[in-house]
């Protein structure tokens, strides 16, 4: 066993060698903590799966070997280890780091690779951690991911006693749960328990909706095996302990955590998807920070140290002091869909002015999808808006409101003309455009965020919106640009492509709009939005029914239990499961408050949106809103803007209890 590192900060980080399946020595590392008695993770294996670019079928899994370890560099908060190149010239480095002041109890690490060989390689998977016994697969989880021979990846079931390598949250074993986070803002977030199976995209109807999991995720369908995008949490509710595993950011690669739940022998894998990004000789690559963080499930907002550190790494400035006022406004979508016109907009503006004088403080007037002749295009239907969008923004601003507009720069709706097909993501092996989902009663395609024409088009849209006077910009359906397809730039991963694209668009909009700029994102990979968006949707669309209820009777039975379909139930559950993001990563957007909801559902949804502390948008024809509902809106305005505590978030799914601590003239209550 090597020396112990970070002992002064409450950790014991150490390394030792274990035999591999082919009897070769593996370099593994372990972690214990004096802050949490009984917590132990040891026998962690780390490596990189890649393929040689000149030999398409030749794929390799390079795990770290003790005999190649060359150098160890140590400071008070970091440990850096360096390995000699392997047979293909790949020299690895592994860096560990702690933040004792910002996030006590959190350990992060990342893997580096410097290519000193002569042949380009394609990055397949960053294996940041593989620990604990796994049920046997054929040919193994990693084998099915990267096509490795069975002998390289076979993991046998745990014998008695289990092999070295274990995950333990407490000295006394207890039944475990797993909080499984989803990839995009629409995807279902839920908690699983032992003996359950994860919900997967197995029905044909799922193929027509935006992806719930990152494309390429290692989904097995096996009992007790679950996948979480970005991060997941092992839950020991008996001892009130949670172990967060995952990443601090997804700036470089999408990825997540795979967990095997067993009260005696749980197991974890932390994987980042390389997407086949090309690494040239002489080039360097590195993963995002992977992380392990232990926290107390019984404490309100116990995830805050992790959330704040992740926000800082992504470049987000968290405002100090009391929570800022949430965004409050009006949204056109549920009230008018694609029928809004200038006359109707002016009538609603005049009504909003009168209501503002009565105490309903609407600030933003957001024109959602429906202003253009064709969906997801940056033009205007002159029959409904004869003077164009500049005049629309002028009318909104003249009445004292902030103009807002909707754009979907990575979508192409309907027939894709031949002259634009090079702008679309291309399915691997087929060279045809990648299908994103079914919407607007037609096919919807994803565009390539690395293509110069797509970038130029999106930046021009954002600049044009700012120049016309819009200061609130919503970018929607962004996950369509992160599908698993061929891109114009093969040296970038999907996460790098999305990050670069969004940074270009958001920066140009902010530069043109000034300090009043406000950027919202929807249906977006959450790792791509962190640090760039002011507001992010945290669930699917709301709808006028509790359960999904499409207009076609034959479709209702298929989608009734669908976790991502628009409904009050799905939007409410996801909003509660992601409530802790609000105020740290961004302002949570639960969705608008539609006037079309039945009375009981309307009051339920209004109550949750007001308690959630995030964006508060009313979607109604204001001139026909009933006086009774207006009185309800007055009772809940202005929104408090504080983050709630979902008391039973870690105990059951769906959670049912929400607590909001307030200060007033009578004190704290």
TAJO-V27370 format. One record per residue. N is the residue number from 1. RES is the residue in one letter. PHI is phi as a letter, one per 30 degrees, with the letter a starting at -180 (* if undefined). NEAR is the number of other ideal C-beta (glycine too) atoms within 10 Angstrom. D_CENTER is the distance of its C-alpha to the mean C-alpha in whole Angstrom. Layout:
N,RES,PHI,NEAR,D_CENTER
N,RES,PHI,NEAR,D_CENTER
This chain:
1,X,*,8,38
2,X,d,15,37
3,X,d,11,37
4,X,c,13,35
5,X,c,20,32
6,X,i,22,31
7,X,d,12,33
8,X,d,10,34
9,X,c,20,30
10,X,i,16,30
11,X,c,23,29
12,X,b,14,31
13,X,c,21,29
14,X,b,18,32
15,X,b,22,32
16,X,a,16,34
17,X,c,15,35
18,X,b,15,35
19,X,d,11,36
20,X,d,14,34
21,X,d,14,35
22,X,c,7,38
23,X,i,6,39
24,X,d,12,38
25,X,d,13,37
26,X,c,19,33
27,X,d,24,32
28,X,b,23,30
29,X,b,24,28
30,X,b,20,28
31,X,b,21,27
32,X,b,19,29
33,X,b,20,29
34,X,d,11,32
35,X,d,12,30
36,X,b,18,29
37,X,d,9,32
38,X,j,13,31
39,X,d,21,28
40,X,a,17,28
41,X,b,24,26
42,X,b,20,28
43,X,i,21,29
44,X,d,23,25
45,X,c,19,26
46,X,b,24,24
47,X,a,21,24
48,X,b,26,23
49,X,c,25,24
50,X,b,27,25
51,X,b,20,28
52,X,d,16,31
53,X,d,16,30
54,X,d,10,34
55,X,b,9,34
56,X,e,9,31
57,X,c,7,32
58,X,c,12,32
59,X,b,19,29
60,X,b,19,29
61,X,b,19,27
62,X,c,18,28
63,X,c,19,28
64,X,d,22,29
65,X,c,18,33
66,X,d,16,35
67,X,d,10,38
68,X,c,14,36
69,X,d,17,35
70,X,c,11,37
71,X,b,10,36
72,X,b,14,34
73,X,b,11,34
74,X,b,13,33
75,X,b,8,33
76,X,d,9,32
77,X,b,14,28
78,X,b,15,28
79,X,b,20,29
80,X,b,15,29
81,X,c,22,30
82,X,b,17,32
83,X,c,22,33
84,X,d,13,35
85,X,d,16,34
86,X,d,19,34
87,X,d,8,36
88,X,c,16,34
89,X,i,15,34
90,X,c,20,31
91,X,c,18,31
92,X,c,24,28
93,X,b,18,27
94,X,b,22,25
95,X,c,17,25
96,X,c,20,24
97,X,a,18,24
98,X,b,23,24
99,X,b,17,23
100,X,d,15,26
101,X,d,9,26
102,X,d,12,23
103,X,b,22,21
104,X,d,15,24
105,X,i,22,23
106,X,c,22,20
107,X,b,23,21
108,X,b,23,19
109,X,a,24,20
110,X,b,21,20
111,X,c,21,22
112,X,c,18,24
113,X,b,24,26
114,X,c,18,29
115,X,d,21,30
116,X,c,15,34
117,X,d,18,35
118,X,c,10,37
119,X,c,13,34
120,X,d,16,31
121,X,b,27,28
122,X,c,18,25
123,X,d,23,22
124,X,c,24,21
125,X,b,23,19
126,X,c,26,19
127,X,c,24,20
128,X,d,28,19
129,X,a,20,20
130,X,b,23,22
131,X,b,24,24
132,X,j,25,26
133,X,d,23,28
134,X,c,24,27
135,X,d,17,28
136,X,d,11,30
137,X,c,18,28
138,X,b,9,30
139,X,c,16,30
140,X,j,19,27
141,X,e,21,23
142,X,d,25,23
143,X,d,21,26
144,X,d,14,24
145,X,d,20,21
146,X,c,19,24
147,X,i,15,27
148,X,d,20,29
149,X,e,12,32
150,X,d,12,32
151,X,d,11,34
152,X,d,19,32
153,X,b,22,29
154,X,d,17,31
155,X,c,19,30
156,X,d,11,32
157,X,d,10,32
158,X,d,19,33
159,X,d,8,37
160,X,c,6,38
161,X,d,7,38
162,X,d,16,34
163,X,d,15,34
164,X,e,13,33
165,X,j,22,29
166,X,a,20,28
167,X,c,26,25
168,X,b,19,27
169,X,c,23,26
170,X,a,16,29
171,X,d,10,33
172,X,c,10,33
173,X,d,16,31
174,X,b,13,29
175,X,e,14,27
176,X,c,24,24
177,X,b,23,20
178,X,b,28,17
179,X,d,23,14
180,X,c,26,11
181,X,d,22,8
182,X,c,27,6
183,X,d,26,4
184,X,c,27,5
185,X,d,26,6
186,X,d,27,9
187,X,d,26,9
188,X,d,19,11
189,X,c,21,10
190,X,a,21,14
191,X,c,21,16
192,X,c,23,18
193,X,b,16,22
194,X,e,15,24
195,X,i,9,26
196,X,c,16,23
197,X,c,13,22
198,X,d,20,18
199,X,d,18,18
200,X,b,14,17
201,X,d,14,18
202,X,c,10,21
203,X,c,13,23
204,X,d,8,24
205,X,d,15,22
206,X,d,18,19
207,X,d,12,20
208,X,c,14,20
209,X,c,20,17
210,X,e,21,13
211,X,d,25,12
212,X,d,21,10
213,X,c,22,10
214,X,d,27,9
215,X,e,16,13
216,X,j,19,15
217,X,d,21,14
218,X,d,18,17
219,X,d,15,17
220,X,c,18,21
221,X,i,9,22
222,X,d,13,24
223,X,d,14,24
224,X,i,21,23
225,X,c,23,20
226,X,b,26,17
227,X,b,24,13
228,X,b,26,10
229,X,d,26,7
230,X,i,23,6
231,X,a,26,9
232,X,b,24,11
233,X,b,24,15
234,X,d,21,18
235,X,c,25,20
236,X,c,23,24
237,X,d,19,25
238,X,d,14,29
239,X,c,17,28
240,X,h,16,26
241,X,b,21,24
242,X,b,22,20
243,X,c,23,19
244,X,d,23,15
245,X,b,26,14
246,X,l,27,12
247,X,b,28,11
248,X,d,26,12
249,X,a,23,10
250,X,b,32,9
251,X,d,22,11
252,X,c,23,14
253,X,b,26,12
254,X,d,29,9
255,X,a,28,10
256,X,l,29,10
257,X,b,28,13
258,X,c,23,16
259,X,b,30,18
260,X,c,25,22
261,X,d,22,23
262,X,a,19,26
263,X,d,12,28
264,X,c,12,30
265,X,b,21,29
266,X,d,24,25
267,X,b,23,23
268,X,b,23,20
269,X,b,24,18
270,X,c,27,16
271,X,b,27,15
272,X,c,25,14
273,X,d,25,14
274,X,d,27,17
275,X,i,24,17
276,X,i,20,21
277,X,d,24,21
278,X,d,14,25
279,X,c,21,26
280,X,d,11,30
281,X,e,12,32
282,X,i,11,32
283,X,d,14,29
284,X,b,11,26
285,X,b,22,22
286,X,a,15,20
287,X,d,25,17
288,X,d,25,15
289,X,d,21,16
290,X,d,24,15
291,X,b,24,16
292,X,b,23,18
293,X,b,23,18
294,X,c,21,21
295,X,b,22,21
296,X,d,13,23
297,X,d,16,22
298,X,d,13,25
299,X,d,11,24
300,X,d,14,22
301,X,h,15,19
302,X,d,18,19
303,X,d,19,16
304,X,e,16,17
305,X,e,18,18
306,X,d,24,15
307,X,d,19,13
308,X,d,17,16
309,X,d,20,16
310,X,d,27,12
311,X,d,20,13
312,X,d,17,16
313,X,d,17,15
314,X,d,19,13
315,X,j,12,16
316,X,d,17,16
317,X,c,8,19
318,X,d,11,19
319,X,d,8,22
320,X,d,5,24
321,X,i,5,27
322,X,d,9,26
323,X,d,14,23
324,X,d,10,23
325,X,d,13,24
326,X,d,26,21
327,X,d,23,21
328,X,b,18,24
329,X,a,22,25
330,X,b,26,26
331,X,b,24,24
332,X,d,27,26
333,X,d,20,24
334,X,d,23,25
335,X,d,23,29
336,X,b,19,30
337,X,h,11,27
338,X,c,16,29
339,X,c,10,32
340,X,d,23,32
341,X,b,14,35
342,X,d,15,36
343,X,d,10,39
344,X,d,16,37
345,X,d,21,34
346,X,d,14,37
347,X,d,14,38
348,X,d,23,35
349,X,d,19,35
350,X,d,13,39
351,X,d,18,38
352,X,d,23,35
353,X,d,13,37
354,X,d,10,39
355,X,d,20,37
356,X,d,15,36
357,X,d,8,39
358,X,d,8,39
359,X,j,10,36
360,X,c,18,33
361,X,d,13,31
362,X,d,24,29
363,X,c,19,28
364,X,c,21,26
365,X,c,26,27
366,X,c,26,24
367,X,d,26,25
368,X,d,22,23
369,X,e,20,23
370,X,k,16,27
371,X,d,23,29
372,X,c,18,29
373,X,d,12,32
374,X,c,10,29
375,X,e,18,25
376,X,h,21,23
377,X,c,16,26
378,X,c,18,27
379,X,b,11,30
380,X,b,19,32
381,X,d,16,34
382,X,d,10,37
383,X,d,8,39
384,X,c,18,37
385,X,b,20,36
386,X,d,11,39
387,X,c,12,39
388,X,i,15,35
389,X,d,21,32
390,X,d,15,34
391,X,d,15,36
392,X,d,24,33
393,X,d,23,32
394,X,d,15,35
395,X,d,16,36
396,X,d,27,33
397,X,d,15,34
398,X,d,9,37
399,X,c,14,37
400,X,i,13,35
401,X,c,21,31
402,X,c,20,28
403,X,d,23,28
404,X,b,27,24
405,X,b,26,23
406,X,c,24,21
407,X,b,24,20
408,X,b,25,18
409,X,d,25,19
410,X,c,32,17
411,X,c,23,19
412,X,b,24,23
413,X,c,19,24
414,X,i,15,27
415,X,d,9,30
416,X,c,17,29
417,X,d,8,32
418,X,e,6,33
419,X,d,7,33
420,X,c,16,29
421,X,d,14,28
422,X,d,13,28
423,X,d,19,25
424,X,d,24,23
425,X,d,30,21
426,X,c,18,23
427,X,d,15,23
428,X,d,11,24
429,X,i,7,28
430,X,c,10,28
431,X,h,10,28
432,X,c,14,27
433,X,e,23,24
434,X,d,21,21
435,X,d,18,21
436,X,c,28,17
437,X,a,18,19
438,X,c,13,22
439,X,a,19,22
440,X,h,14,25
441,X,h,8,27
442,X,a,10,27
443,X,d,17,25
444,X,b,22,22
445,X,c,24,21
446,X,c,23,18
447,X,c,27,20
448,X,d,26,19
449,X,d,30,18
450,X,c,20,20
451,X,d,20,23
452,X,e,11,26
453,X,d,13,26
454,X,d,23,23
455,X,d,19,22
456,X,d,11,26
457,X,d,16,25
458,X,d,24,22
459,X,d,18,23
460,X,d,14,26
461,X,e,21,25
462,X,d,28,23
463,X,d,16,26
464,X,d,17,28
465,X,d,24,26
466,X,d,22,27
467,X,d,12,31
468,X,d,16,31
469,X,j,18,30
470,X,d,29,27
471,X,c,23,25
472,X,c,27,22
473,X,b,26,20
474,X,c,24,17
475,X,c,26,15
476,X,b,22,14
477,X,h,26,13
478,X,d,27,12
479,X,d,27,10
480,X,d,30,14
481,X,d,30,14
482,X,c,29,12
483,X,d,26,14
484,X,d,18,16
485,X,b,22,19
486,X,d,16,22
487,X,c,22,21
488,X,d,18,24
489,X,c,15,23
490,X,d,14,23
491,X,d,15,23
492,X,c,19,19
493,X,d,24,16
494,X,d,29,13
495,X,d,25,11
496,X,d,22,14
497,X,d,23,15
498,X,d,27,12
499,X,d,25,13
500,X,d,17,16
501,X,d,25,17
502,X,d,26,15
503,X,d,15,17
504,X,e,16,20
505,X,d,26,19
506,X,d,22,18
507,X,d,13,21
508,X,d,17,23
509,X,d,24,23
510,X,d,19,23
511,X,d,12,26
512,X,d,15,28
513,X,d,21,27
514,X,i,9,27
515,X,d,7,26
516,X,d,10,26
517,X,d,18,23
518,X,b,21,20
519,X,c,23,17
520,X,c,26,14
521,X,b,26,12
522,X,b,25,11
523,X,h,24,9
524,X,b,29,7
525,X,e,28,4
526,X,d,26,3
527,X,d,31,5
528,X,d,31,7
529,X,d,29,8
530,X,d,27,8
531,X,j,22,12
532,X,c,23,13
533,X,c,27,12
534,X,d,20,15
535,X,b,22,13
536,X,b,25,10
537,X,d,30,10
538,X,c,29,9
539,X,a,26,11
540,X,d,29,13
541,X,d,19,16
542,X,d,27,19
543,X,b,23,23
544,X,d,16,26
545,X,b,17,26
546,X,d,16,25
547,X,c,15,24
548,X,e,22,23
549,X,b,16,26
550,X,d,17,27
551,X,d,6,30
552,X,c,8,31
553,X,d,8,33
554,X,d,7,32
555,X,c,14,29
556,X,d,14,28
557,X,d,8,29
558,X,d,16,26
559,X,c,20,23
560,X,e,14,25
561,X,c,12,22
562,X,d,21,19
563,X,d,20,16
564,X,c,24,15
565,X,d,22,18
566,X,e,20,19
567,X,a,24,21
568,X,d,24,21
569,X,e,19,20
570,X,d,24,17
571,X,d,23,16
572,X,d,22,18
573,X,d,20,16
574,X,d,26,12
575,X,d,28,14
576,X,d,26,15
577,X,d,24,13
578,X,c,25,10
579,X,d,24,14
580,X,d,22,13
581,X,d,20,11
582,X,d,26,14
583,X,i,21,16
584,X,c,18,14
585,X,d,23,11
586,X,a,26,12
587,X,d,22,14
588,X,d,25,13
589,X,c,28,14
590,X,d,28,15
591,X,j,28,17
592,X,d,25,21
593,X,c,24,24
594,X,d,22,26
595,X,d,18,29
596,X,d,14,30
597,X,d,22,28
598,X,e,12,31
599,X,e,11,33
600,X,d,10,31
601,X,d,20,28
602,X,d,18,28
603,X,d,14,29
604,X,d,15,26
605,X,d,21,24
606,X,d,19,25
607,X,d,13,26
608,X,d,20,22
609,X,e,27,21
610,X,d,22,23
611,X,d,22,23
612,X,d,29,19
613,X,i,22,20
614,X,c,30,17
615,X,e,28,18
616,X,b,29,22
617,X,c,28,23
618,X,c,25,26
619,X,c,22,26
620,X,a,24,30
621,X,d,17,33
622,X,d,20,34
623,X,d,11,38
624,X,c,11,38
625,X,d,17,36
626,X,d,11,38
627,X,e,6,39
628,X,d,8,38
629,X,d,18,34
630,X,d,15,35
631,X,d,9,37
632,X,d,17,33
633,X,d,19,31
634,X,d,12,34
635,X,d,9,33
636,X,c,17,30
637,X,b,17,30
638,X,d,14,29
639,X,d,19,26
640,X,d,18,26
641,X,i,19,22
642,X,d,18,22
643,X,d,21,19
644,X,d,22,20
645,X,c,16,21
646,X,d,22,20
647,X,d,14,23
648,X,c,15,22
649,X,e,22,18
650,X,c,21,19
651,X,c,16,22
652,X,a,13,22
653,X,b,20,20
654,X,d,16,20
655,X,d,17,20
656,X,b,11,23
657,X,c,12,24
658,X,b,17,23
659,X,b,11,25
660,X,b,14,25
661,X,d,10,28
662,X,b,10,30
663,X,c,10,33
664,X,a,7,36
665,X,e,4,39
666,X,c,7,40
667,X,j,7,38
668,X,d,7,34
669,X,b,8,34
